[in-house]
Amino acid sequence: MTKHARLIKEANDQTLRYFTRRHFLMDCVKGLGAAAFSSFLASCGSSSKTLLDLAGNPMAPRVPQFPARAKSVIYLHMAGAPSQLELFDYKPALQKLHNQLCPPSLLEGKKFAFIRGVPKMLGPQAIFSQHGESRAWVSDHLPHFATMADEVSFLKAVQTDQFNHGPAQLLMQTGSARLGRPSIGSWVTYGLGSENDNLPGFVVLTSGGKTPDAGKSVWGSGFLPSVYQGVQCRTKGEPVLYLTDPEGMSRDLRKESINAINEINKQEYTTFGDPETLSRISQYELAYKMQISVPEVMNINKEPDYIHEMYGTQPGKESFANNCLLARKLVEKGVRFVQLYDWGWDSHGTDENLAIDYGFRNKCREIDRPITALLQDLKQRGLLDETLVVWGGEFGRTPMQENRDGKDMPFLGRDHHVEAFTMWMAGAGIKKGFSYGETDEIGYAAVKGKVAINDIHATILQQLGFDHEKLTYQFQGRPFRLTDTGGKVITPILS
């Protein structure tokens, strides 16, 4: 039996299914439970407005609640948590304490992922200097990025309440440390849709050899319709798995098969009213369009030589540099949210690659030129004014040296730290050359301008034209939002 014949048989089988006795009996009792079923749908987020939106094009561009400064977001997440004390939070007082025993006041009542007993203090393993008109402190680990210090706003006192990677990454990317919540990219595409019918509204690019510790849930759609989840694209091999037509199937036959499948799905939706069926229809249509558009936009070979030199890209390889260039190309094509994850920032000192004075330096070299190029490229194309760029990890690193299980580590390293760390934002109405928040003299605790994770989310949504308290989705009997019950916009960094 040919592929085409099998598709026709599947369509006929589904049609016959509607004339079975079981189906007849199910129809007969529908009216008896209509009220209860309607209530159930509402509790699952399937309000009439949501279904109406999905019935058309769920990714159609929508108008935000108020005029927006940002049309798209590029979020650069350094999975594993880079040390703020070797990058942006200059603490000369910490250098004076190097190799001294940690004061008891820094340990009493505190929980750490690995530190036990009394560790030694660890001075900054970098040389700092001030840059630009803003006189921002940037270490010698990021010499290229230092030239862009006047383009960004640093958040020096970000706090979290999760000191393990998985929960901390979930909190940073979904607003909750538990599985099941939609990622920020999903919320953005749910609220705004996409400006390109032929590309996903939310694209994910990974580098560093692994995905984040929390897995692919960090770009999942949670309880939102699955059409809003992130689509992971690869920079090596096929951009999306199974994107090409199977051997022996022409483009026309692929279109016929999708039409047949979607016709079945429409009948399923008419009968059961499940919004995920509409998501499936939209995803089949998008997959067909992506066969042409994705290979084109994901191809960096045609970029001019000066662009490759600027980013440090290597076509055909998986790299953070390639992903930064792709991020620019994607927002240029109207993709709403581009998420970059770079794995390998967990500098515990367990081996040379995770040493704060060796492996960490190498990681910084991998991102320094590409991030700088991304900001410069967006700016020269007039895209930085409408693209919000966010950089950071899931937590910070301790001012003391890690002594796992009370024993000295073979290399210098820092443990996970929740009290304070640094992030930065640029573009789309963010103040240029500005620093907000301060930590104490050794970078242990935030003392001024404290920022919570939900505040980061509220600010991103604000720049996209949304009141974070009003972008909601009805689920399990109550309206949910990205910022849950917290969050406030970080107004001092807004221009």
Secondary structure by P-SEA (a helix, b strand, c coil): ccaaaaaaaaaaaaaaccccaaaaaaaaacccaaaaaaaaaaaacccaaaaaaaaccccccccccccccccbbbbbbbcccccccccccccaaaaaaccccccccccccccccccccbbbbbcccbbbbbbccccccccccccccccccccbbbbcbbbbccccaaaaaaaacccccccccccaaaaaaaaccccccccccbbbbbcccccccccccccccccccccccbbbbbccccccccccccccccaaaaaaaaaaaaaaaaaaaaccccaaaaaaaaaaaaaaaaccccccccccccccaaaaaaaccccccccaaaaaaaaaaaaaacccbbbbbbccccccccccccccccaaaaaaaacaaaaaaaaaaaaaacccccbbbbbbccbbbbcccccccccccccccccccccbbbbbccccccccccccccccccccccccccccaaaaaaaaaaaacccccccccccccccccccccbbbbcccccc
